C-alpha cells in the first residue's frame, strides 16, 4: 500500500477501515511505497506493469490501496473490490 503520509493515513477513513480488517483477520499491516518508486502503475509492454500494479502482479504486495481507475488492460492482472468511496472529477478546458 502507498500513502503520502503514514500519519494522515492512520486517522483517515481508509486507515480505520484497513485497521479494522487487519484486526478481524489477525494480521499485521505494513505500509510501503511501490518498490520501484512509481505510483499506480503503467503497462511497460507485454502486460508487464510497474508501480503498485506491478508489485501486485509480481507478488511483492498482497494488497494495494489507492484510487485506481478500472482499465481493461489490468483485467487478469489485479482484482478490484467494489468501490469503497467515489470522487467526482471535473476537467476544465479552454474553449
Backbone as JSON, one array per atom type, in Angstrom:
{
  "sequence": "XXXXXXXXXXXXXXXXXXXXXXXXXXXXXXXXXXXXXXXXXXXXXXXXXXXXXXXXXXXXXXXXXXXXXXXXXXXXXXXXXXXXXXXXXXXXXXX",
  "N": [[0.84, -1.17, 0.0], [0.4, 2.28, -0.6], [0.9, 5.42, 0.76], [0.98, 8.92, 1.05], [1.51, 10.07, 3.5], [2.13, 8.47, 6.46], [1.12, 9.19, 8.89], [-1.21, 10.77, 8.4], [-2.69, 8.8, 7.12], [-3.22, 7.0, 9.18], [-5.29, 8.14, 10.62], [-7.31, 8.46, 8.84], [-10.33, 7.66, 6.94], [-9.79, 5.45, 5.29], [-7.58, 4.4, 6.62], [-8.69, 3.63, 9.09], [-10.48, 1.71, 8.18], [-8.79, -0.29, 6.98], [-7.35, -0.98, 9.24], [-9.35, -2.08, 10.86], [-10.05, -4.29, 9.29], [-7.62, -5.68, 9.33], [-7.43, -6.26, 12.08], [-9.67, -7.92, 12.43], [-8.89, -10.08, 10.89], [-6.63, -10.89, 12.12], [-4.03, -9.96, 11.35], [-0.99, -8.27, 10.4], [-0.4, -5.0, 9.3], [1.67, -3.58, 6.9], [2.87, -0.67, 5.66], [4.0, 0.47, 2.63], [5.76, 2.24, 0.04], [5.42, 1.82, -3.53], [7.72, -0.62, -4.84], [9.42, 0.11, -6.94], [9.47, 2.8, -6.81], [7.57, 4.04, -8.27], [4.16, 5.06, -9.04], [0.86, 4.43, -9.34], [0.87, 2.58, -11.49], [1.84, 1.59, -14.7], [1.47, 0.07, -17.91], [4.27, -1.48, -19.11], [4.64, -2.73, -21.42], [3.77, -5.76, -23.08], [1.95, -6.54, -21.09], [3.23, -6.13, -18.64], [3.57, -4.56, -15.68], [4.48, -1.55, -13.89], [5.08, 0.2, -10.75], [2.48, 0.25, -8.23], [0.63, -1.58, -9.29], [2.39, -3.35, -10.58], [3.76, -4.35, -8.34], [1.73, -5.83, -7.15], [1.2, -7.6, -9.26], [3.6, -9.08, -9.48], [3.7, -10.23, -7.04], [4.9, -8.88, -4.91], [3.49, -7.49, -3.17], [0.6, -7.91, -1.16], [-1.81, -6.6, -0.97], [-3.09, -3.74, -2.52], [-3.73, -0.37, -2.07], [-5.29, 2.22, -3.34], [-6.45, 5.05, -5.24], [-7.69, 3.8, -7.83], [-8.36, 3.76, -11.34], [-10.57, 1.78, -13.26], [-9.27, -0.16, -15.66], [-9.38, -1.85, -18.77], [-7.0, -3.17, -19.61], [-5.81, -3.98, -17.29], [-7.23, -6.1, -16.44], [-7.28, -9.33, -15.23], [-4.74, -9.01, -14.29], [-4.87, -7.68, -11.83], [-7.26, -7.87, -9.15], [-10.17, -6.1, -8.59], [-11.88, -4.55, -5.85], [-15.24, -3.87, -4.73], [-16.23, -0.45, -5.09], [-14.99, 1.63, -2.48], [-15.14, 4.25, -1.79], [-16.13, 7.15, -3.67], [-15.13, 9.67, -6.01], [-16.0, 12.81, -7.38], [-15.05, 13.91, -10.46], [-13.79, 16.69, -12.17], [-13.03, 18.2, -15.18], [-11.44, 20.94, -16.57], [-11.32, 22.82, -19.47], [-9.9, 24.92, -21.99], [-12.01, 26.92, -23.99]],
  "CA": [[0.0, 0.0, 0.0], [1.16, 3.52, -0.66], [0.26, 6.62, 1.28], [1.95, 10.01, 1.14], [1.85, 10.3, 4.91], [1.64, 7.4, 7.33], [0.37, 9.81, 9.98], [-2.57, 11.1, 7.94], [-3.36, 7.55, 6.83], [-3.65, 6.36, 10.42], [-6.52, 8.76, 11.11], [-8.25, 8.61, 7.73], [-11.34, 6.61, 6.76], [-9.11, 4.27, 4.75], [-6.75, 3.85, 7.69], [-9.56, 2.94, 10.05], [-11.03, 0.53, 7.52], [-7.78, -1.34, 6.87], [-7.02, -1.4, 10.61], [-10.43, -2.98, 11.28], [-9.91, -5.53, 8.52], [-6.44, -6.38, 9.86], [-7.76, -6.77, 13.4], [-10.59, -9.05, 12.31], [-8.19, -11.2, 10.25], [-5.44, -11.16, 12.92], [-2.85, -9.77, 10.51], [-0.24, -7.03, 10.59], [-0.34, -4.18, 8.09], [2.92, -2.87, 6.66], [2.61, 0.31, 4.61], [5.19, 0.78, 1.85], [5.63, 2.8, -1.3], [5.76, 0.8, -4.54], [9.14, -0.96, -4.77], [10.21, 0.79, -7.96], [9.35, 4.24, -6.64], [6.49, 4.53, -9.12], [2.88, 5.34, -8.39], [-0.19, 3.43, -9.5], [1.37, 1.54, -12.38], [1.56, 1.68, -16.14], [1.91, -1.1, -18.67], [5.56, -1.24, -19.76], [4.64, -3.57, -22.62], [3.52, -7.19, -22.84], [1.19, -6.69, -19.85], [4.14, -6.05, -17.51], [3.28, -3.27, -15.07], [5.36, -1.01, -12.85], [4.31, 0.81, -9.67], [1.7, -0.59, -7.33], [0.08, -2.7, -10.07], [3.5, -4.3, -10.75], [4.01, -5.03, -7.06], [0.68, -6.86, -7.01], [1.38, -8.58, -10.33], [4.76, -9.94, -9.2], [3.52, -10.73, -5.68], [5.71, -8.16, -3.92], [2.5, -6.93, -2.26], [-0.63, -8.7, -1.06], [-2.95, -5.69, -1.15], [-2.77, -2.38, -2.94], [-4.83, 0.51, -1.71], [-5.1, 3.52, -4.0], [-7.56, 5.46, -6.08], [-7.47, 3.25, -9.17], [-9.38, 3.68, -12.37], [-10.69, 0.42, -13.78], [-8.85, -0.21, -17.06], [-9.45, -3.22, -19.31], [-5.68, -3.82, -19.72], [-5.44, -4.53, -15.98], [-8.05, -7.28, -16.21], [-6.46, -10.54, -15.13], [-3.51, -8.68, -13.58], [-5.3, -7.42, -10.45], [-8.69, -7.98, -8.87], [-10.7, -4.92, -7.94], [-13.0, -4.72, -4.93], [-16.29, -2.89, -5.01], [-15.73, 0.86, -4.65], [-15.12, 1.96, -1.07], [-15.66, 5.62, -1.88], [-16.02, 7.69, -5.02], [-14.85, 11.09, -6.15], [-16.49, 13.44, -8.59], [-13.93, 14.52, -11.14], [-14.17, 17.75, -13.08], [-11.95, 18.68, -16.01], [-11.7, 22.27, -17.14], [-10.52, 23.03, -20.66], [-10.11, 26.18, -22.66], [-12.98, 26.78, -25.09]],
  "C": [[0.88, 1.23, 0.0], [0.34, 4.68, -0.15], [1.32, 7.69, 1.42], [2.4, 10.23, 2.57], [1.27, 9.18, 5.76], [0.81, 7.97, 8.47], [-1.05, 10.12, 9.54], [-3.36, 9.85, 7.62], [-3.95, 6.93, 8.09], [-4.99, 6.9, 10.92], [-7.58, 8.93, 10.03], [-9.29, 7.49, 7.74], [-10.68, 5.33, 6.28], [-8.25, 3.6, 5.81], [-7.56, 3.07, 8.7], [-10.12, 1.65, 9.45], [-10.0, -0.59, 7.44], [-7.36, -1.85, 8.24], [-8.08, -2.37, 11.13], [-10.36, -4.32, 10.57], [-8.74, -6.35, 9.09], [-6.73, -6.99, 11.22], [-8.66, -8.0, 13.29], [-9.93, -10.28, 11.7], [-6.9, -11.58, 10.98], [-4.17, -11.07, 12.07], [-2.2, -8.42, 10.83], [-0.17, -6.29, 9.26], [1.0, -3.47, 8.04], [2.67, -1.96, 5.47], [3.92, 0.68, 3.94], [4.82, 1.49, 0.56], [5.91, 1.68, -2.29], [7.27, 0.62, -4.64], [9.99, -0.25, -5.81], [10.12, 2.31, -7.86], [8.26, 4.86, -7.5], [5.22, 4.79, -8.32], [1.93, 4.18, -8.6], [0.26, 2.29, -10.39], [0.91, 1.71, -13.81], [2.1, 0.42, -16.8], [3.2, -0.74, -19.4], [5.69, -2.05, -21.04], [4.46, -5.03, -22.23], [2.84, -7.46, -21.51], [2.1, -6.82, -18.63], [4.0, -4.65, -16.93], [4.36, -2.87, -14.09], [4.48, -0.49, -11.72], [3.57, -0.2, -8.81], [1.09, -1.79, -8.06], [1.16, -3.77, -10.27], [3.81, -5.05, -9.47], [2.96, -6.09, -6.8], [0.89, -7.98, -8.03], [2.5, -9.58, -10.01], [4.84, -10.38, -7.74], [4.52, -10.15, -4.67], [4.8, -7.49, -2.89], [1.27, -7.82, -2.29], [-1.86, -7.86, -1.38], [-2.41, -4.35, -1.6], [-3.97, -1.5, -2.67], [-4.55, 1.88, -2.31], [-6.35, 3.83, -4.8], [-7.31, 5.02, -7.52], [-8.66, 3.5, -10.08], [-9.41, 2.24, -12.85], [-10.38, 0.46, -15.27], [-8.9, -1.64, -17.55], [-8.09, -3.92, -19.37], [-5.18, -4.38, -18.38], [-6.24, -5.79, -15.64], [-7.16, -8.52, -16.24], [-5.12, -10.29, -14.44], [-3.81, -8.45, -12.11], [-6.8, -7.67, -10.35], [-9.1, -6.71, -8.14], [-11.76, -5.32, -6.92], [-14.14, -3.83, -5.43], [-15.76, -1.54, -4.53], [-16.0, 1.1, -3.16], [-15.63, 3.39, -0.93], [-15.46, 6.1, -3.3], [-15.74, 9.18, -4.96], [-15.51, 11.59, -7.43], [-15.32, 14.18, -9.2], [-14.44, 15.56, -12.12], [-12.93, 18.18, -13.85], [-12.35, 20.02, -16.6], [-10.76, 22.43, -18.32], [-10.85, 24.38, -21.27], [-11.09, 26.0, -23.82], [-12.45, 27.4, -26.37]]
}
